[in-house]
């Protein structure tokens, strides 16, 4: 699996070594569950995850 998740903001990152959202390079290949967030301001899960940028996010990152 080439998809990894950012440990800081949970963003799913594909074929990259750096998170496009927070520029963190601490990515984890151990994560579970994904959610696509379209409207961070209007999403309960986005608020829970602290997401402010639309995109695909992991529910849990280890
Ligand atoms: Zn990030």
PDB file of the backbone (N, CA, C, O) and the ligand in Angstrom, with CONECT records:
HET     ZN  A 101       1
ATOM      1  N   UNK A   1       0.852  -1.198   0.000  1.00  0.00           N
ATOM      2  CA  UNK A   1       0.000   0.000   0.000  1.00  0.00           C
ATOM      3  C   UNK A   1       0.891   1.253   0.000  1.00  0.00           C
ATOM      4  O   UNK A   1       1.757   1.413   0.860  1.00  0.00           O
ATOM      5  N   UNK A   2       0.664   2.111  -0.955  1.00  0.00           N
ATOM      6  CA  UNK A   2       1.478   3.314  -1.060  1.00  0.00           C
ATOM      7  C   UNK A   2       0.838   4.491  -0.337  1.00  0.00           C
ATOM      8  O   UNK A   2       1.406   5.580  -0.257  1.00  0.00           O
ATOM      9  N   UNK A   3      -0.355   4.243   0.186  1.00  0.00           N
ATOM     10  CA  UNK A   3      -1.028   5.325   0.899  1.00  0.00           C
ATOM     11  C   UNK A   3      -0.577   5.367   2.346  1.00  0.00           C
ATOM     12  O   UNK A   3      -0.508   4.343   3.027  1.00  0.00           O
ATOM     13  N   UNK A   4      -0.275   6.553   2.792  1.00  0.00           N
ATOM     14  CA  UNK A   4       0.105   6.736   4.188  1.00  0.00           C
ATOM     15  C   UNK A   4      -0.747   7.845   4.783  1.00  0.00           C
ATOM     16  O   UNK A   4      -1.417   8.595   4.072  1.00  0.00           O
ATOM     17  N   UNK A   5      -0.703   7.928   6.092  1.00  0.00           N
ATOM     18  CA  UNK A   5      -1.491   8.964   6.755  1.00  0.00           C
ATOM     19  C   UNK A   5      -0.585   9.859   7.581  1.00  0.00           C
ATOM     20  O   UNK A   5       0.333   9.388   8.252  1.00  0.00           O
ATOM     21  N   UNK A   6      -0.849  11.127   7.524  1.00  0.00           N
ATOM     22  CA  UNK A   6      -0.086  12.114   8.291  1.00  0.00           C
ATOM     23  C   UNK A   6      -0.395  11.947   9.775  1.00  0.00           C
ATOM     24  O   UNK A   6      -1.560  11.911  10.173  1.00  0.00           O
ATOM     25  N   UNK A   7       0.640  11.846  10.582  1.00  0.00           N
ATOM     26  CA  UNK A   7       0.421  11.651  12.018  1.00  0.00           C
ATOM     27  C   UNK A   7      -0.093  12.910  12.692  1.00  0.00           C
ATOM     28  O   UNK A   7      -0.643  12.850  13.792  1.00  0.00           O
ATOM     29  N   UNK A   8       0.080  14.022  12.054  1.00  0.00           N
ATOM     30  CA  UNK A   8      -0.325  15.281  12.668  1.00  0.00           C
ATOM     31  C   UNK A   8      -1.777  15.640  12.361  1.00  0.00           C
ATOM     32  O   UNK A   8      -2.536  16.001  13.260  1.00  0.00           O
ATOM     33  N   UNK A   9      -2.160  15.539  11.076  1.00  0.00           N
ATOM     34  CA  UNK A   9      -3.510  15.982  10.721  1.00  0.00           C
ATOM     35  C   UNK A   9      -4.371  14.871  10.119  1.00  0.00           C
ATOM     36  O   UNK A   9      -5.509  15.120   9.721  1.00  0.00           O
ATOM     37  N   UNK A  10      -3.841  13.652  10.049  1.00  0.00           N
ATOM     38  CA  UNK A  10      -4.585  12.486   9.560  1.00  0.00           C
ATOM     39  C   UNK A  10      -4.815  12.457   8.050  1.00  0.00           C
ATOM     40  O   UNK A  10      -5.487  11.550   7.556  1.00  0.00           O
ATOM     41  N   UNK A  11      -4.302  13.379   7.340  1.00  0.00           N
ATOM     42  CA  UNK A  11      -4.472  13.428   5.896  1.00  0.00           C
ATOM     43  C   UNK A  11      -3.891  12.181   5.224  1.00  0.00           C
ATOM     44  O   UNK A  11      -2.783  11.756   5.553  1.00  0.00           O
ATOM     45  N   UNK A  12      -4.638  11.596   4.281  1.00  0.00           N
ATOM     46  CA  UNK A  12      -4.114  10.479   3.505  1.00  0.00           C
ATOM     47  C   UNK A  12      -3.183  11.033   2.428  1.00  0.00           C
ATOM     48  O   UNK A  12      -3.554  11.915   1.654  1.00  0.00           O
ATOM     49  N   UNK A  13      -1.986  10.500   2.399  1.00  0.00           N
ATOM     50  CA  UNK A  13      -0.983  10.977   1.461  1.00  0.00           C
ATOM     51  C   UNK A  13      -0.599   9.820   0.543  1.00  0.00           C
ATOM     52  O   UNK A  13      -0.237   8.736   1.001  1.00  0.00           O
ATOM     53  N   UNK A  14      -0.686  10.073  -0.757  1.00  0.00           N
ATOM     54  CA  UNK A  14      -0.393   9.036  -1.730  1.00  0.00           C
ATOM     55  C   UNK A  14       0.913   9.328  -2.449  1.00  0.00           C
ATOM     56  O   UNK A  14       1.097  10.410  -3.007  1.00  0.00           O
ATOM     57  N   UNK A  15       1.821   8.352  -2.432  1.00  0.00           N
ATOM     58  CA  UNK A  15       3.087   8.482  -3.148  1.00  0.00           C
ATOM     59  C   UNK A  15       3.803   9.802  -2.876  1.00  0.00           C
ATOM     60  O   UNK A  15       4.266  10.472  -3.799  1.00  0.00           O
ATOM     61  N   UNK A  16       3.885  10.157  -1.624  1.00  0.00           N
ATOM     62  CA  UNK A  16       4.606  11.366  -1.253  1.00  0.00           C
ATOM     63  C   UNK A  16       5.256  11.133   0.103  1.00  0.00           C
ATOM     64  O   UNK A  16       4.851  10.239   0.847  1.00  0.00           O
ATOM     65  N   UNK A  17       6.250  11.924   0.418  1.00  0.00           N
ATOM     66  CA  UNK A  17       6.926  11.755   1.701  1.00  0.00           C
ATOM     67  C   UNK A  17       6.599  12.897   2.645  1.00  0.00           C
ATOM     68  O   UNK A  17       7.113  12.976   3.761  1.00  0.00           O
ATOM     69  N   UNK A  18       5.740  13.772   2.174  1.00  0.00           N
ATOM     70  CA  UNK A  18       5.402  14.944   2.975  1.00  0.00           C
ATOM     71  C   UNK A  18       3.900  15.195   2.885  1.00  0.00           C
ATOM     72  O   UNK A  18       3.296  15.027   1.826  1.00  0.00           O
ATOM     73  N   UNK A  19       3.314  15.591   3.983  1.00  0.00           N
ATOM     74  CA  UNK A  19       1.894  15.918   3.992  1.00  0.00           C
ATOM     75  C   UNK A  19       1.661  17.230   3.246  1.00  0.00           C
ATOM     76  O   UNK A  19       2.320  18.229   3.536  1.00  0.00           O
ATOM     77  N   UNK A  20       0.717  17.238   2.274  1.00  0.00           N
ATOM     78  CA  UNK A  20       0.469  18.471   1.512  1.00  0.00           C
ATOM     79  C   UNK A  20      -0.233  19.550   2.338  1.00  0.00           C
ATOM     80  O   UNK A  20      -0.245  20.720   1.955  1.00  0.00           O
ATOM     81  N   UNK A  21      -0.810  19.160   3.456  1.00  0.00           N
ATOM     82  CA  UNK A  21      -1.561  20.127   4.261  1.00  0.00           C
ATOM     83  C   UNK A  21      -0.666  20.832   5.273  1.00  0.00           C
ATOM     84  O   UNK A  21      -0.612  22.061   5.316  1.00  0.00           O
ATOM     85  N   UNK A  22       0.034  20.047   6.084  1.00  0.00           N
ATOM     86  CA  UNK A  22       0.812  20.673   7.163  1.00  0.00           C
ATOM     87  C   UNK A  22       2.314  20.533   6.968  1.00  0.00           C
ATOM     88  O   UNK A  22       3.095  20.913   7.840  1.00  0.00           O
ATOM     89  N   UNK A  23       2.726  19.978   5.807  1.00  0.00           N
ATOM     90  CA  UNK A  23       4.153  19.847   5.466  1.00  0.00           C
ATOM     91  C   UNK A  23       4.934  18.982   6.449  1.00  0.00           C
ATOM     92  O   UNK A  23       6.161  19.054   6.527  1.00  0.00           O
ATOM     93  N   UNK A  24       4.207  18.176   7.184  1.00  0.00           N
ATOM     94  CA  UNK A  24       4.830  17.247   8.100  1.00  0.00           C
ATOM     95  C   UNK A  24       5.354  16.049   7.305  1.00  0.00           C
ATOM     96  O   UNK A  24       4.687  15.601   6.373  1.00  0.00           O
ATOM     97  N   UNK A  25       6.524  15.523   7.647  1.00  0.00           N
ATOM     98  CA  UNK A  25       6.985  14.327   6.944  1.00  0.00           C
ATOM     99  C   UNK A  25       6.948  13.095   7.843  1.00  0.00           C
ATOM    100  O   UNK A  25       7.566  12.074   7.538  1.00  0.00           O
ATOM    101  N   UNK A  26       6.239  13.196   8.923  1.00  0.00           N
ATOM    102  CA  UNK A  26       6.058  12.058   9.819  1.00  0.00           C
ATOM    103  C   UNK A  26       4.764  11.333   9.429  1.00  0.00           C
ATOM    104  O   UNK A  26       3.697  11.573   9.992  1.00  0.00           O
ATOM    105  N   UNK A  27       4.902  10.436   8.440  1.00  0.00           N
ATOM    106  CA  UNK A  27       3.741   9.725   7.921  1.00  0.00           C
ATOM    107  C   UNK A  27       3.725   8.296   8.436  1.00  0.00           C
ATOM    108  O   UNK A  27       4.774   7.689   8.652  1.00  0.00           O
ATOM    109  N   UNK A  28       2.543   7.774   8.627  1.00  0.00           N
ATOM    110  CA  UNK A  28       2.393   6.423   9.145  1.00  0.00           C
ATOM    111  C   UNK A  28       1.704   5.540   8.127  1.00  0.00           C
ATOM    112  O   UNK A  28       0.758   5.958   7.459  1.00  0.00           O
ATOM    113  N   UNK A  29       2.197   4.296   8.014  1.00  0.00           N
ATOM    114  CA  UNK A  29       1.506   3.358   7.126  1.00  0.00           C
ATOM    115  C   UNK A  29       0.518   2.521   7.922  1.00  0.00           C
ATOM    116  O   UNK A  29      -0.154   1.650   7.371  1.00  0.00           O
ATOM    117  N   UNK A  30       0.431   2.788   9.219  1.00  0.00           N
ATOM    118  CA  UNK A  30      -0.525   2.082  10.071  1.00  0.00           C
ATOM    119  C   UNK A  30      -1.660   3.023  10.441  1.00  0.00           C
ATOM    120  O   UNK A  30      -1.544   3.854  11.341  1.00  0.00           O
ATOM    121  N   UNK A  31      -2.760   2.864   9.714  1.00  0.00           N
ATOM    122  CA  UNK A  31      -3.916   3.719   9.974  1.00  0.00           C
ATOM    123  C   UNK A  31      -5.158   2.935   9.594  1.00  0.00           C
ATOM    124  O   UNK A  31      -5.064   1.924   8.897  1.00  0.00           O
ATOM    125  N   UNK A  32      -6.287   3.375  10.028  1.00  0.00           N
ATOM    126  CA  UNK A  32      -7.521   2.659   9.708  1.00  0.00           C
ATOM    127  C   UNK A  32      -8.682   3.610   9.506  1.00  0.00           C
ATOM    128  O   UNK A  32      -8.806   4.635  10.176  1.00  0.00           O
ATOM    129  N   UNK A  33      -9.525   3.237   8.560  1.00  0.00           N
ATOM    130  CA  UNK A  33     -10.724   4.015   8.293  1.00  0.00           C
ATOM    131  C   UNK A  33     -10.406   5.277   7.521  1.00  0.00           C
ATOM    132  O   UNK A  33      -9.447   5.980   7.842  1.00  0.00           O
ATOM    133  N   UNK A  34     -11.197   5.567   6.513  1.00  0.00           N
ATOM    134  CA  UNK A  34     -10.990   6.818   5.797  1.00  0.00           C
ATOM    135  C   UNK A  34     -12.296   7.585   5.724  1.00  0.00           C
ATOM    136  O   UNK A  34     -13.385   7.010   5.738  1.00  0.00           O
ATOM    137  N   UNK A  35     -12.159   8.881   5.645  1.00  0.00           N
ATOM    138  CA  UNK A  35     -13.320   9.731   5.491  1.00  0.00           C
ATOM    139  C   UNK A  35     -12.931  10.844   4.520  1.00  0.00           C
ATOM    140  O   UNK A  35     -11.841  11.409   4.606  1.00  0.00           O
ATOM    141  N   UNK A  36     -13.842  11.147   3.596  1.00  0.00           N
ATOM    142  CA  UNK A  36     -13.586  12.242   2.672  1.00  0.00           C
ATOM    143  C   UNK A  36     -14.360  13.454   3.171  1.00  0.00           C
ATOM    144  O   UNK A  36     -15.575  13.402   3.363  1.00  0.00           O
ATOM    145  N   UNK A  37     -13.645  14.520   3.371  1.00  0.00           N
ATOM    146  CA  UNK A  37     -14.267  15.729   3.899  1.00  0.00           C
ATOM    147  C   UNK A  37     -14.318  16.794   2.799  1.00  0.00           C
ATOM    148  O   UNK A  37     -13.294  17.183   2.238  1.00  0.00           O
ATOM    149  N   UNK A  38     -15.515  17.241   2.515  1.00  0.00           N
ATOM    150  CA  UNK A  38     -15.712  18.238   1.457  1.00  0.00           C
ATOM    151  C   UNK A  38     -15.833  19.648   2.029  1.00  0.00           C
ATOM    152  O   UNK A  38     -15.261  20.606   1.509  1.00  0.00           O
ATOM    153  N   UNK A  39     -16.588  19.739   3.103  1.00  0.00           N
ATOM    154  CA  UNK A  39     -16.810  21.046   3.725  1.00  0.00           C
ATOM    155  C   UNK A  39     -16.406  21.008   5.196  1.00  0.00           C
ATOM    156  O   UNK A  39     -17.227  20.719   6.066  1.00  0.00           O
ATOM    157  N   UNK A  40     -15.145  21.300   5.464  1.00  0.00           N
ATOM    158  CA  UNK A  40     -14.663  21.205   6.850  1.00  0.00           C
ATOM    159  C   UNK A  40     -15.461  22.045   7.831  1.00  0.00           C
ATOM    160  O   UNK A  40     -15.607  21.675   8.996  1.00  0.00           O
ATOM    161  N   UNK A  41     -15.981  23.179   7.361  1.00  0.00           N
ATOM    162  CA  UNK A  41     -16.720  24.052   8.290  1.00  0.00           C
ATOM    163  C   UNK A  41     -18.092  23.497   8.635  1.00  0.00           C
ATOM    164  O   UNK A  41     -18.727  23.912   9.604  1.00  0.00           O
ATOM    165  N   UNK A  42     -18.530  22.556   7.824  1.00  0.00           N
ATOM    166  CA  UNK A  42     -19.884  22.045   7.979  1.00  0.00           C
ATOM    167  C   UNK A  42     -19.887  20.556   8.298  1.00  0.00           C
ATOM    168  O   UNK A  42     -20.854  19.853   8.007  1.00  0.00           O
ATOM    169  N   UNK A  43     -18.799  20.080   8.897  1.00  0.00           N
ATOM    170  CA  UNK A  43     -18.670  18.649   9.128  1.00  0.00           C
ATOM    171  C   UNK A  43     -18.272  18.362  10.564  1.00  0.00           C
ATOM    172  O   UNK A  43     -17.284  18.893  11.072  1.00  0.00           O
ATOM    173  N   UNK A  44     -19.068  17.503  11.213  1.00  0.00           N
ATOM    174  CA  UNK A  44     -18.794  17.154  12.598  1.00  0.00           C
ATOM    175  C   UNK A  44     -17.491  16.393  12.731  1.00  0.00           C
ATOM    176  O   UNK A  44     -16.705  16.621  13.651  1.00  0.00           O
ATOM    177  N   UNK A  45     -17.276  15.468  11.776  1.00  0.00           N
ATOM    178  CA  UNK A  45     -16.070  14.641  11.840  1.00  0.00           C
ATOM    179  C   UNK A  45     -14.821  15.486  11.574  1.00  0.00           C
ATOM    180  O   UNK A  45     -13.757  15.228  12.138  1.00  0.00           O
ATOM    181  N   UNK A  46     -14.958  16.477  10.729  1.00  0.00           N
ATOM    182  CA  UNK A  46     -13.828  17.378  10.464  1.00  0.00           C
ATOM    183  C   UNK A  46     -13.455  18.127  11.736  1.00  0.00           C
ATOM    184  O   UNK A  46     -12.278  18.339  12.030  1.00  0.00           O
ATOM    185  N   UNK A  47     -14.471  18.519  12.475  1.00  0.00           N
ATOM    186  CA  UNK A  47     -14.231  19.222  13.723  1.00  0.00           C
ATOM    187  C   UNK A  47     -13.536  18.304  14.719  1.00  0.00           C
ATOM    188  O   UNK A  47     -12.619  18.716  15.428  1.00  0.00           O
ATOM    189  N   UNK A  48     -13.987  17.054  14.761  1.00  0.00           N
ATOM    190  CA  UNK A  48     -13.399  16.070  15.659  1.00  0.00           C
ATOM    191  C   UNK A  48     -11.934  15.817  15.337  1.00  0.00           C
ATOM    192  O   UNK A  48     -11.093  15.704  16.229  1.00  0.00           O
ATOM    193  N   UNK A  49     -11.649  15.730  14.038  1.00  0.00           N
ATOM    194  CA  UNK A  49     -10.284  15.436  13.610  1.00  0.00           C
ATOM    195  C   UNK A  49      -9.423  16.687  13.528  1.00  0.00           C
ATOM    196  O   UNK A  49      -8.209  16.596  13.350  1.00  0.00           O
ATOM    197  N   UNK A  50     -10.038  17.842  13.656  1.00  0.00           N
ATOM    198  CA  UNK A  50      -9.297  19.087  13.551  1.00  0.00           C
ATOM    199  C   UNK A  50      -8.911  19.417  12.123  1.00  0.00           C
ATOM    200  O   UNK A  50      -7.885  20.051  11.878  1.00  0.00           O
ATOM    201  N   UNK A  51      -9.755  18.976  11.163  1.00  0.00           N
ATOM    202  CA  UNK A  51      -9.460  19.159   9.747  1.00  0.00           C
ATOM    203  C   UNK A  51      -9.992  20.498   9.249  1.00  0.00           C
ATOM    204  O   UNK A  51     -11.133  20.869   9.524  1.00  0.00           O
ATOM    205  N   UNK A  52      -9.149  21.214   8.513  1.00  0.00           N
ATOM    206  CA  UNK A  52      -9.574  22.498   7.964  1.00  0.00           C
ATOM    207  C   UNK A  52      -9.437  22.566   6.453  1.00  0.00           C
ATOM    208  O   UNK A  52      -9.829  23.552   5.829  1.00  0.00           O
ATOM    209  N   UNK A  53      -8.879  21.514   5.869  1.00  0.00           N
ATOM    210  CA  UNK A  53      -8.687  21.466   4.425  1.00  0.00           C
ATOM    211  C   UNK A  53      -9.429  20.258   3.865  1.00  0.00           C
ATOM    212  O   UNK A  53      -9.264  19.150   4.375  1.00  0.00           O
ATOM    213  N   UNK A  54     -10.252  20.447   2.814  1.00  0.00           N
ATOM    214  CA  UNK A  54     -10.976  19.325   2.235  1.00  0.00           C
ATOM    215  C   UNK A  54     -10.017  18.254   1.732  1.00  0.00           C
ATOM    216  O   UNK A  54      -8.902  18.555   1.304  1.00  0.00           O
ATOM    217  N   UNK A  55     -10.464  16.995   1.789  1.00  0.00           N
ATOM    218  CA  UNK A  55      -9.617  15.907   1.300  1.00  0.00           C
ATOM    219  C   UNK A  55      -9.967  14.612   1.975  1.00  0.00           C
ATOM    220  O   UNK A  55     -10.982  14.510   2.664  1.00  0.00           O
ATOM    221  N   UNK A  56      -9.113  13.605   1.774  1.00  0.00           N
ATOM    222  CA  UNK A  56      -9.340  12.296   2.358  1.00  0.00           C
ATOM    223  C   UNK A  56      -8.476  12.143   3.610  1.00  0.00           C
ATOM    224  O   UNK A  56      -7.275  12.413   3.594  1.00  0.00           O
ATOM    225  N   UNK A  57      -9.111  11.706   4.681  1.00  0.00           N
ATOM    226  CA  UNK A  57      -8.421  11.589   5.956  1.00  0.00           C
ATOM    227  C   UNK A  57      -8.612  10.227   6.590  1.00  0.00           C
ATOM    228  O   UNK A  57      -9.622   9.558   6.370  1.00  0.00           O
ATOM    229  N   UNK A  58      -7.641   9.828   7.371  1.00  0.00           N
ATOM    230  CA  UNK A  58      -7.754   8.580   8.124  1.00  0.00           C
ATOM    231  C   UNK A  58      -8.481   8.867   9.427  1.00  0.00           C
ATOM    232  O   UNK A  58      -8.320   9.932  10.022  1.00  0.00           O
ATOM    233  N   UNK A  59      -9.277   7.909   9.859  1.00  0.00           N
ATOM    234  CA  UNK A  59      -9.982   8.087  11.129  1.00  0.00           C
ATOM    235  C   UNK A  59      -8.991   7.908  12.288  1.00  0.00           C
ATOM    236  O   UNK A  59      -8.998   8.656  13.266  1.00  0.00           O
ATOM    237  N   UNK A  60      -8.148   6.894  12.136  1.00  0.00           N
ATOM    238  CA  UNK A  60      -7.175   6.618  13.188  1.00  0.00           C
ATOM    239  C   UNK A  60      -5.782   6.449  12.611  1.00  0.00           C
ATOM    240  O   UNK A  60      -5.596   5.748  11.617  1.00  0.00           O
ATOM    241  N   UNK A  61      -4.832   7.072  13.214  1.00  0.00           N
ATOM    242  CA  UNK A  61      -3.433   6.927  12.791  1.00  0.00           C
ATOM    243  C   UNK A  61      -2.622   6.475  13.989  1.00  0.00           C
ATOM    244  O   UNK A  61      -2.697   7.058  15.071  1.00  0.00           O
ATOM    245  N   UNK A  62      -1.839   5.418  13.773  1.00  0.00           N
ATOM    246  CA  UNK A  62      -1.003   4.918  14.883  1.00  0.00           C
ATOM    247  C   UNK A  62       0.418   5.430  14.755  1.00  0.00           C
ATOM    248  O   UNK A  62       1.265   5.117  15.592  1.00  0.00           O
TER     249      UNK A  62
HETATM  250 ZN    ZN A 101      -0.591  16.698   7.852  1.00  0.00          ZN
END
